[in-house]
Amino acid sequence: MSRWVGTCTWDDVPHLSAEQKEDLLRDLPPYQRDARSKGVPQLGSGAIYPVPESDIVCAPFDIPTFWPRAYALDVGWNRTAAIWGAHDRDSDTLYLYSEHYRGQAEPAVHAEAIRARGAWMNGTIDPASRGRGQTDGQQLFQNYIDLGLILVAARNGVEAGIMEVLERMSSGRLRVFSTLQSWLAEYRIYRRDDHGKIVKKNDHLMDATRYLVVMLPSVESVMPNYLAKAGLASPGAQQTYDPWGS
């Protein structure tokens, strides 16, 4: 006995012409287009980010070394999640390119995975971690700093942060690598309940994304090796590179 899930897209139904597909898409609201045309589950009007995946997902590419990068961290025992972003300042586009998604592990395990992606990078963390412990009541914020991470507490104005993320998505200034399957899984179910409240379940990467977008100007920095080669800093320096010299 086994179960499997299959999806059917408009490309699998030969009786629809290209013109008919365009006409059908034109009459559909944006949040229904991927569900109707590609079989991608969508939440409809309850979705917090009613933006089609096709508008934000892109194929992975080699990130230029001079693009500033940063990460955001949402911590907890059942699930700890981190998201990494690279900022194309020319177009003010933030590309989410890597994720960490693991539950029931000690902070040292998460910290090692985060450092492996670039120990020089600055990060921002769930501000509630200042007073929350996993097993012994120790403040996680300080715990992760002691483990070698460079962190600042994020601003946690939820609705304001959601609006900043949505604005980036709607204007094409937030893109997500197609390899971030955990992020996409959360994105598809990130929703409000019947009373308009955010459903606080399986939303760790969504929270981390909000922290990253809100705190990006404060935490982004360029790879030190690039700064050193460009004569802008000594190796290992932690500073933000401004290509316009302002």
PESULNOR-V540406 format. One line per field, one symbol per residue. ss: DSSP state (H for helix, E for strand, L for the rest). psi: psi as a letter, one per 20 degrees, with the letter a starting at -180 (. if undefined). burial: + if it has 9 or more other C-alpha atoms within 8 Angstrom, else -. Layout:
ss->???
psi->???
burial->???
This chain:
ss->LLLLLLLLLHHHLLLLLHHHHHHHHHHLLHHHHHHHHHLLLLLHHHELLLLLHHHHEELLLLLLLLLEEEEEEELLLLLEEEEEEEEELLLLEEEEEEEEEELLLLHHHHHHHHHLLLLLLEEEELHHHHHLLLLLLLLHHHHHHHLLLEEEELLLLHHHHHHHHHHHHHLLLEEEELLLHHHHHHHHHLEELLLLLELLLLLHHHHHHHHHHHHHHHHLELLHHHHHHLLLLLLLLLLLLLLLLL
psi->prqqpqqprhiioiiprhghgggghhiqqhiighghhijppqibiiphnlpqhhihprqqropqhipqrrrqppqrghppqqpqqponhhjlppooiqqpnqqlqqhhgghghghhiniiqqrqqohiihkprghjiqphghghghjjqoqqpqplnghggghgghggghjjjoqppiimhgghgghhjorqaijjqpomplkghgghggggghjghhiqqqphhggghikirqpiqorppoiik.
burial->--------++----------+---+-----+++++++++--++---+--+++---+++--------+++++++++-+-++++++++++----+++++++++++---+--++-+++---+++++++++-++++++---++++-+++--++++--+------++-+++-++--+++++++-+-++--++++++++---------++++++++++++++--++++++-+++----++------------
